[in-house]
């Protein structure tokens, strides 16, 4: 064992250039792992700091508590601290636990079903604690995808360094075998080199990873503060456990990467490697126009299969890493953006008309006068008295006919569907007609969709009706009929009732279904026909308004909400008008999207550097190992230009094969990332073709420049010395 370690140490000292290249590979790999772990930890901790500064540090909030309940909760096992605060003149009892992982178990044990309470969901989600399977699946999918990308990139880089090292030392290892070294001894030498290099490179990689993380956070800190709408900058958070995991992960990567070269070294043929025989390969000339460079390239590729496989593998891995990392960024941002677009508005206010029409008009005028509003409007849904519309079978789509939503009226070919009436202001309705190039005639416009949820929890909308204009009969129950139905149900709760016997009010409607750009405030219901009418046409449809909702879209939502709250307080309606801020609810998603942008940019920069280093390392080392071959060719009259042409042919063949392998291998991983991240969101799978094309072109450019660099060194070398070098 001691002799093997001494031989490994002497070999590393003797071949300083090769040792330096291998060290660089390990340092870059550990740097990538450390940077990714540190960036994720720092961004999560900074987000948690932002949440704590805004909302405080607590895990459960209990409402309407009694003195007895407070005493019991304070004495409960696992409670770290409690706090009673007042929000909107209501007392809220906040509980902080010693172990946040036990928050859901604590609630089920100490809080009854009748107790009103809520979790600090935003904080818990950043701590990795959630009852939602979709969130857990998202987190696990992200972690698995990142670890796989990191592991593949690191192992490929370190593996190439060791594989090249073993290839260069075939004679040396063959000589050791000839004087009695066993296969185990040879493997021990290679593993000893790996451990020695790892011991030197891993601490350097960790330090450089921390410095890289600090630089990235320092550069983007001010930008992140603006995007996250907080005063907390992105700070470097160092976690000792993560550094230890990085070191262990680095050693594991080094040993795994050295495994295949170590086994290959132990199986080296003694006599063949001492003689330097690699065999003579015959290449069939396809025609008389084949150039010497082309024939030599074919011969070299056929003779040096293993070496060229290593080069092709390195190039393919570079494409694989770049495409996979880009896919991760693409799907994460698409997921967050889709979640934010599902809502569409930033503020929503509910106003009951019992507080007065004049008061509502004044409130609406005040809201419209606020600065920074992109779009604002109000809508009302006429109370439904079991409204139903009869649809001809020729109108409906085939998908709806076969769905669970379709209900066929008995003894007819007509389908029954719910009918909803939505009212907006005359002004907004005129804008809708103008934007869509529609005429203001007797027809109204409708949205008719139903949704289906697949096995992946993805909700997809499908049309009920084919696009076109229709004349249909609508039935509904008067208040008297609705009351009679309620009385019958209460009297005979176990009986089944046919609504057809209770419809007593009828009217006809002309409506048009199409692909229209509806106003912000139009929120159609799924599973039925939702028509949009202006306020002036309410009598035609026996519509009425009991409440109105104002919807606002504005980046200045926080100030508008504050100003509106102050206004409602001044007119005595603060307790009667509710304001819901979807923008505030989705602030965590916005924060998450900003972090993903920073993380993705950093990740792609690191992978680009590593991929370039990988390609440069493999090709330059391969050229150095072929110095004697190039020297022999030059000695018989082959020019440097023809040598370069030969290398270009080799690179073209290797590059095309690498593109094929890299593209095919990245496709299943991209789909795995897509399935792991896009949980329940309506986002189609898209292969990152742009990243694939860019990485392929960049690979050829790097190969071209690297070949020029290698030939420049060979051109300035001594032919005789290079020919003799292989025999020394």
C-alpha positions, 0 to 999 in steps of 0.5 A: 500500500505504501509503495503504491502511494509513493508511486502515485505521488512520484507520478503526479510530481513527474507529470506536472502538466497532466496533474495540473489538468486533472486538478483543474477538472476536479476543482471545476467540478467541486466549484460547480457543486459548491456554487449550486448548493451555496446559491440555493441555500443563500437564496432560500435563506434570503427569501426566508429573511424577507418573509420574516421581516414582512410577516414575522417568524411563526408557524400557526395562527389561531383565531378567536381564542379563549383564555383557556385555549391560549393556556393549553396551547402555551403549555403544549409540547413542542411550542417554542414561543407564542404571541398575541397580535391584533389584525384589523381589530381581531386578535390573532394568537401566533405559535412558533414551534421548536421543530417546524417539521411537526407543524401539521402533526401539532395542528391535528393533535391540539387544534380541533376541527371547529378551531379557526386557524391557518398556517404560515404557508409561505414560510413553511414552503421555503422551509421545505414543509408542505402538505401538498403532494404537488409541491413536494413533487416539485421540490423532489423533481428539482433536486433530482434534476439538479443532482443528475445534471451536476453528477453527470457533468462532474463525473464526465469532466473528471473521468476524461482527465483520468482516462487521458492520464491512463492512456498516456501512461500505458508503457509505464503501467505495463512496465510495473506489471512486468516487474510483478505489480498485480492488477490490484496494485495498479488499481490502487495506484490510480485510486491513490492518485485520485484521492491525493488529487481530491485532497488538494483540489476539493478544498480549493474548489470549495473556496472558489465556489464560495467566492463565486457565489459571493460574487454572483450574489453581490453583483445581482443583489441590488437587482434582486432587491428591486424584483422582490420588492423588499429591502433585504439584499441577497446575502451569502449564507454559509452552511457548514453541513452543506460544505461537508456534503460538498466535500463528501460528494466531491470525493465520491465523484472522484472515486467514481470517475477514477473507477473505469480508468483504474479497471482499464489500467489493471487490464493493460497488456504488458508486451503490447504496451511495452512495444507500443503496438496499436495495430495497423488498420486497413481503410478501403478507398471508396474512390480515386478522389478521396484526399490523403487527409480524408483517408488518414482521418478515417484510418485514425478514427478506426485505429483509435476507437477508444480515444475518439469515443472518449472525445465524442463522449465529452462533446456529447456530455457538454451538449447534454449538460447545456440543453438540460440546464436550459430546459430546467430554467425554461420549464421553471419560468414557464411554470411560475408564469403560468401560475401567475397568469391563471389569476389575471388581475391584481386586486379584486373588490366585492361590493354589495348593492345594499350599501347603495348604487351612488356609493358604488359609483363614487367608489368606482370613480375613485379607483379609476382615478388612481395612478398606474392602472393598466385595466379596471372594470366591474362585473356582476353575475345575475343570481341563478335560479337554476338557469338552463339552456337547451342545445341542439346536438349538431351545435356541440363538439364531439369531445363534449358529447363524450364527456361527463359534463353532457346531459341529454334531455329525456326523449329528445336530441337536445342537451341541457347545460347551465346558463350564466348571465354576466353583466359589465358596464356599458362603457366596457362592453363598447370597448370589448366590441371595438377591440374585437371588431364586432357589431352592436346588434341584438346578439350577445357573446358567450364563452362555452368551455368545460374542463377535464383533469388528467392523471397528472392533475393538469386541467385542460379546457375544451369547447362545448359548442362549435364557433358560430351564432345560435338561437336557443331557449333558456328556462329558469325558475321564478322565486316562487318555483324555487321556493316550492322546490326547496319545500319539496326537498325538505319534505322528502329529502330521500326522493329524486326531483326532476327540475323540468317540472319546476321551470316556469319562466322562459325566454329566447336568446341569440348568442355567438361563440368564438375566439374573442378577447374578453374583458379582464372582469369577465370570469365565465363559469366552466361546464355551461354557457356564460353570456356577457351583456351590458348593463343596459340590456339587463331587462331583456334577460330578466337579469338583476344585480345584487353585488358587483366586483371591481377588478384591477390590473396594475403594478402599483397594486400595493398603493392602490390597495392602501389608498382604497382602504383609506377611502373606504374608511373615510366613507364608513365602508371599510368593514363592508367592502372586501379587498383581495390582492391576488398579486400579494398572494402570488408574491412568493411565486414572483420571488421564486421566479426572480430567484430562478432567473438568477440561479439559471443564469449562474448555472448556465455560466458555470456549465458553459465554463466547464463544458469549454474546459472539458472540450479544450482539455480533451482535444489538447491532450489528445493532440499532445498524445499524437505529437509523434504521429504528426511529426512522422506525417510532417517528416514525409512532406505533409503540410500543417494546412493538410494536418489541420484539414485532417483534424477538421474532418475528424472533428466534423465526424466526432461533432456530428456523432456527439450532436446526435448522442447529446440531443437524443440523451438530453431528450428523456432528461428534459421530459423528466424535468418537465414532468417533475416541475410542471405539476398541474399546470397547462404547459406543453412540453417543448424541447429547448431547440435554441439551446441545442443549436447554440451548444452545437455551434459553440462546440464546433467553434471551440473544437476549431479554435482548440485545433488551431491552438494545438497545431500552433504548438505542434508547428513550433515543435521539433520534428526529430524530438517529437519522433524520438519522444515516444521511444523515451 
